Amino acid sequence: MAAVSPGVNVMNESQPMVLPGAFRPSTGTMEAWNSAYMRVEDYLRAHRIQNRLHSSRIVLAILERAAVRHKADPSLDPTTLAAEEIESAMDKWFANVLDERDQPHERIAVDGRVALFLCDGPQKWPYAFLEEHDYPVEFVEAMRAGAFAAGPDMAVSSMVPRPIDLGPISEAAGETLERFERQPVLRTLFLWLLFAAALAGIFYATR
């Protein structure tokens, strides 16, 4: 069983939770922020976060962060900001729980999600998801035990196009086809010869 780092605090599942204050963004329309709320909620539901109380708490916290960025630049889309914030929050959370803080986004995103689903975290520990500090010790151990051992990073190489060499037979066939295209009479004669050869073959085969 994976050991839990000393720096990771644990919590009691019955510990009361403090909900964030009312969300009142100073910029952006109600429709835009409602759309952002639904997008984040759908994203959490896709990760099997079914607890409505905890889901609402997470969504509001994410929207608060997105609202700060939107106030600094109101031209940005609230839904896009919220999507970026939930992705960033999950990366940091996975890195902390799995103790993989130096991994790139692609690696930690895969490791974290696979570990979360393998240990059935959203069902067994519904209030642990995206908690900043206090995790149930059993949850941390299950996540680290189920961390996905990804293979080496894919290396991208460049390929220089080269002409395809089909050999002398293809060259002779190409020259013959070009000659037929230039001389229709020769092409017609060749087709008649093929037809006659086919008839002769049928005749000898049926004798």
Kinemage of the C-alpha trace (Angstrom):
@kinemage 1
@onewidth
@group {chain A} dominant
@subgroup {mainchain}
@vectorlist {calphas} color= white
{ca met a 1} P 0.000 0.000 0.000
{ca ala a 2} L 1.354 3.427 -0.960
{ca ala a 3} L 2.597 5.547 1.907
{ca val a 4} L 1.193 8.994 2.450
{ca ser a 5} L 3.633 11.881 2.527
{ca pro a 6} L 3.931 13.692 5.848
{ca gly a 7} L 2.873 16.956 4.207
{ca val a 8} L -0.535 15.618 3.209
{ca asn a 9} L -3.217 16.325 5.791
{ca val a 10} L -6.080 13.915 6.292
{ca met a 11} L -9.647 14.672 7.184
{ca asn a 12} L -12.692 13.097 8.714
{ca glu a 13} L -15.502 12.528 6.191
{ca ser a 14} L -17.974 13.966 8.687
{ca gln a 15} L -16.039 17.224 8.946
{ca pro a 16} L -18.381 20.146 8.112
{ca met a 17} L -17.664 22.096 4.933
{ca val a 18} L -17.737 25.863 4.546
{ca leu a 19} L -19.509 27.018 1.411
{ca pro a 20} L -18.121 30.053 -0.453
{ca gly a 21} L -19.926 33.347 -0.348
{ca ala a 22} L -22.465 34.473 -2.918
{ca phe a 23} L -21.048 34.712 -6.424
{ca arg a 24} L -21.583 38.229 -7.808
{ca pro a 25} L -19.165 38.960 -10.668
{ca ser a 26} L -18.636 42.629 -11.467
{ca thr a 27} L -18.154 41.994 -15.188
{ca gly a 28} L -19.878 39.792 -17.726
{ca thr a 29} L -23.546 39.018 -18.293
{ca met a 30} L -25.733 36.676 -16.299
{ca glu a 31} L -26.204 34.492 -19.376
{ca ala a 32} L -22.443 34.172 -19.876
{ca trp a 33} L -21.788 33.165 -16.289
{ca asn a 34} L -24.733 30.760 -16.267
{ca ser a 35} L -23.240 29.129 -19.339
{ca ala a 36} L -19.864 28.909 -17.590
{ca tyr a 37} L -21.533 27.385 -14.516
{ca met a 38} L -23.235 24.694 -16.585
{ca arg a 39} L -20.027 23.906 -18.472
{ca val a 40} L -18.044 23.330 -15.290
{ca glu a 41} L -20.899 21.351 -13.743
{ca asp a 42} L -21.064 19.106 -16.835
{ca tyr a 43} L -17.298 18.650 -16.690
{ca leu a 44} L -17.480 17.524 -13.072
{ca arg a 45} L -20.352 15.192 -13.888
{ca ala a 46} L -18.199 13.649 -16.640
{ca his a 47} L -15.689 12.851 -13.893
{ca arg a 48} L -18.480 11.146 -11.904
{ca ile a 49} L -18.765 13.913 -9.323
{ca gln a 50} L -22.413 13.319 -8.485
{ca asn a 51} L -22.615 14.936 -5.049
{ca arg a 52} L -24.558 18.123 -5.766
{ca leu a 53} L -23.423 19.968 -2.650
{ca his a 54} L -19.735 19.341 -3.306
{ca ser a 55} L -20.156 19.984 -7.031
{ca ser a 56} L -21.779 23.370 -6.407
{ca arg a 57} L -19.011 24.277 -3.994
{ca ile a 58} L -16.354 23.469 -6.579
{ca val a 59} L -18.175 25.286 -9.389
{ca leu a 60} L -18.536 28.476 -7.364
{ca ala a 61} L -14.868 28.406 -6.367
{ca ile a 62} L -13.850 27.972 -10.012
{ca leu a 63} L -16.137 30.787 -11.136
{ca glu a 64} L -14.671 33.092 -8.501
{ca arg a 65} L -11.210 32.568 -9.989
{ca ala a 66} L -12.531 33.027 -13.510
{ca ala a 67} L -14.304 36.235 -12.471
{ca val a 68} L -11.033 37.730 -11.207
{ca arg a 69} L -9.433 37.129 -14.594
{ca his a 70} L -12.508 38.403 -16.430
{ca lys a 71} L -12.468 41.621 -14.431
{ca ala a 72} L -8.876 42.176 -15.546
{ca asp a 73} L -9.820 41.510 -19.180
{ca pro a 74} L -13.599 41.659 -19.857
{ca ser a 75} L -13.029 40.711 -23.516
{ca leu a 76} L -12.357 37.113 -22.480
{ca asp a 77} L -15.147 34.557 -22.549
{ca pro a 78} L -16.308 33.472 -19.053
{ca thr a 79} L -16.892 29.894 -20.195
{ca thr a 80} L -13.368 29.650 -21.607
{ca leu a 81} L -11.909 31.114 -18.429
{ca ala a 82} L -13.883 28.690 -16.279
{ca ala a 83} L -12.744 25.743 -18.410
{ca glu a 84} L -9.120 26.819 -18.048
{ca glu a 85} L -9.490 27.263 -14.295
{ca ile a 86} L -11.054 23.847 -13.676
{ca glu a 87} L -8.363 22.185 -15.796
{ca ser a 88} L -5.611 24.024 -13.928
{ca ala a 89} L -7.153 23.212 -10.543
{ca met a 90} L -7.382 19.522 -11.413
{ca asp a 91} L -3.784 19.406 -12.609
{ca lys a 92} L -2.531 20.912 -9.360
{ca trp a 93} L -4.756 18.654 -7.298
{ca phe a 94} L -3.712 15.477 -9.083
{ca ala a 95} L -0.052 16.478 -8.798
{ca asn a 96} L -0.414 17.035 -5.064
{ca val a 97} L -2.372 13.860 -4.340
{ca leu a 98} L -0.117 11.659 -6.482
{ca asp a 99} L 3.053 13.523 -5.469
{ca glu a 100} L 3.914 14.105 -9.152
{ca arg a 101} L 4.456 17.851 -9.121
{ca asp a 102} L 7.169 17.908 -11.784
{ca gln a 103} L 5.166 16.103 -14.476
{ca pro a 104} L 3.868 17.851 -17.629
{ca his a 105} L 0.158 18.523 -18.046
{ca glu a 106} L -0.408 15.617 -20.443
{ca arg a 107} L 1.137 13.091 -18.071
{ca ile a 108} L -0.496 14.261 -14.848
{ca ala a 109} L -3.888 14.616 -16.553
{ca val a 110} L -3.801 10.973 -17.663
{ca asp a 111} L -2.302 9.581 -14.454
{ca gly a 112} L -4.729 11.471 -12.263
{ca arg a 113} L -7.894 10.578 -14.121
{ca val a 114} L -7.021 6.909 -14.456
{ca ala a 115} L -6.147 6.691 -10.762
{ca leu a 116} L -9.372 8.481 -9.820
{ca phe a 117} L -11.524 6.068 -11.794
{ca leu a 118} L -9.617 2.954 -10.743
{ca cys a 119} L -10.040 3.683 -7.049
{ca asp a 120} L -13.665 4.791 -7.562
{ca gly a 121} L -12.816 7.987 -5.699
{ca pro a 122} L -15.946 10.036 -6.488
{ca gln a 123} L -18.148 7.305 -5.007
{ca lys a 124} L -16.079 6.213 -2.028
{ca trp a 125} L -14.765 9.664 -1.022
{ca pro a 126} L -17.274 12.156 -2.487
{ca tyr a 127} L -15.888 15.186 -0.618
{ca ala a 128} L -12.200 14.573 -1.366
{ca phe a 129} L -12.226 15.740 -4.985
{ca leu a 130} L -10.362 19.064 -5.426
{ca glu a 131} L -9.893 19.561 -1.709
{ca glu a 132} L -6.807 21.727 -1.336
{ca his a 133} L -5.233 20.207 1.769
{ca asp a 134} L -7.304 17.696 3.700
{ca tyr a 135} L -7.662 14.267 2.058
{ca pro a 136} L -8.783 10.989 3.618
{ca val a 137} L -5.642 8.899 4.067
{ca glu a 138} L -7.317 5.886 2.447
{ca phe a 139} L -8.140 7.994 -0.587
{ca val a 140} L -4.539 9.147 -1.050
{ca glu a 141} L -3.257 5.588 -0.725
{ca ala a 142} L -5.817 4.295 -3.234
{ca met a 143} L -5.020 7.062 -5.723
{ca arg a 144} L -1.281 6.448 -5.565
{ca ala a 145} L -1.738 2.690 -5.806
{ca gly a 146} L -3.820 3.132 -8.950
{ca ala a 147} L -1.630 5.756 -10.603
{ca phe a 148} L -1.237 4.961 -14.239
{ca ala a 149} L 2.307 3.936 -15.253
{ca ala a 150} L 2.471 5.678 -18.603
{ca gly a 151} L 5.032 4.725 -21.218
{ca pro a 152} L 7.784 6.998 -22.533
{ca asp a 153} L 6.755 10.271 -24.070
{ca met a 154} L 6.088 10.136 -27.776
{ca ala a 155} L 8.873 11.614 -29.904
{ca val a 156} L 7.818 13.649 -32.918
{ca ser a 157} L 10.092 13.348 -35.949
{ca ser a 158} L 9.984 14.910 -39.378
{ca met a 159} L 9.782 12.857 -42.568
{ca val a 160} L 11.196 14.158 -45.828
{ca pro a 161} L 9.064 13.158 -48.844
{ca arg a 162} L 10.899 11.009 -51.358
{ca pro a 163} L 9.894 9.903 -54.847
{ca ile a 164} L 8.481 6.371 -55.033
{ca asp a 165} L 10.544 4.042 -57.207
{ca leu a 166} L 8.387 1.270 -58.666
{ca gly a 167} L 11.145 -0.205 -60.822
{ca pro a 168} L 11.590 -0.714 -64.613
{ca ile a 169} L 8.297 -2.604 -65.041
{ca ser a 170} L 6.228 0.363 -63.881
{ca glu a 171} L 8.245 2.693 -66.108
{ca ala a 172} L 7.612 0.491 -69.169
{ca ala a 173} L 3.916 0.286 -68.324
{ca gly a 174} L 3.736 4.050 -67.970
{ca glu a 175} L 5.415 4.617 -71.312
{ca thr a 176} L 3.023 2.145 -72.970
{ca leu a 177} L -0.045 3.890 -71.524
{ca glu a 178} L 1.263 7.270 -72.654
{ca arg a 179} L 1.810 5.870 -76.197
{ca phe a 180} L -1.764 4.551 -76.231
{ca glu a 181} L -3.073 7.960 -75.190
{ca arg a 182} L -1.204 9.640 -78.072
{ca gln a 183} L -2.264 7.033 -80.698
{ca pro a 184} L -5.979 6.108 -80.504
{ca val a 185} L -5.680 3.634 -83.408
{ca leu a 186} L -3.004 1.668 -81.611
{ca arg a 187} L -5.126 1.671 -78.440
{ca thr a 188} L -8.140 0.316 -80.343
{ca leu a 189} L -6.021 -2.395 -81.982
{ca phe a 190} L -4.660 -3.421 -78.583
{ca leu a 191} L -8.156 -3.710 -77.126
{ca trp a 192} L -9.287 -5.872 -80.070
{ca leu a 193} L -6.281 -8.123 -79.584
{ca leu a 194} L -7.157 -8.525 -75.917
{ca phe a 195} L -10.751 -9.362 -76.877
{ca ala a 196} L -9.602 -11.945 -79.437
{ca ala a 197} L -7.227 -13.513 -76.929
{ca ala a 198} L -10.036 -13.767 -74.383
{ca leu a 199} L -12.296 -15.489 -76.947
{ca ala a 200} L -9.532 -17.918 -77.879
{ca gly a 201} L -8.947 -18.743 -74.233
{ca ile a 202} L -12.653 -19.434 -73.682
{ca phe a 203} L -12.756 -21.596 -76.842
{ca tyr a 204} L -9.840 -23.811 -75.780
{ca ala a 205} L -11.111 -24.041 -72.190
{ca thr a 206} L -14.533 -25.332 -73.228
{ca arg a 207} L -13.368 -27.920 -75.774
